[in-house]
């Protein structure tokens, strides 16, 4: 069943956005009477029958609603934007599909990209949520400088993945399933020594994601998949 995104699901009749309406009529070629599903990205899922399917405005009549419980743990990934934004977009798409709750673009000392435009990234995450049939849209924060990010009070399990030569524990051995986690992934040039020290002083543990040196977006996806796997969700 095709899943659409709409933040207003309180009424019995749901109006699709112009973009969603065109997709419904022109791409999916759905017709009145066809059943579809909606999510508001915050745990509400509705099932409905299409009433109209005009390219400019499609509407649907809701016949069932259900509230999807949030995951029993919270995964926050703070990941430096990549120089090639396509790679960051790929990361956002894949972790949305696999399961993540919050993402913060982290501007580090050695970041080659410091500007992140939200509009396109938001659309990519919405498309990935619909593709994977999820009821929750991850929260995408504004880009923040590393120093400011580290001034927060962290209560989760906190990890930092880096390439500095020091003793590290694997994520699978460090992470306790069922608990919330914050994971830091640095830019192409990695975290510098001062940033690593600052994280360790704030209670972060240095983790290894394997023997290979991974790209930023690959490391972030590996960490996301591993946490979900350890929680039995993948």
Secondary structure by P-SEA (a helix, b strand, c coil): cbbbbbcccccccccccaaaaaaacccccccccbbbbbbccccbbbbbbbccccccbbbbbbcbbbbbbcccbbbbbbccccccaaaaaaaaaaaaaacccbbbbcccccccccccccaaaaaaaaaaaaaaccccccccccccccccccccccccbbbbbbccccccccccccccccccbbbbbbccccccaaaaaaaaaabbbbbbcccccccaaaaaaaaaaaaaaaaccc
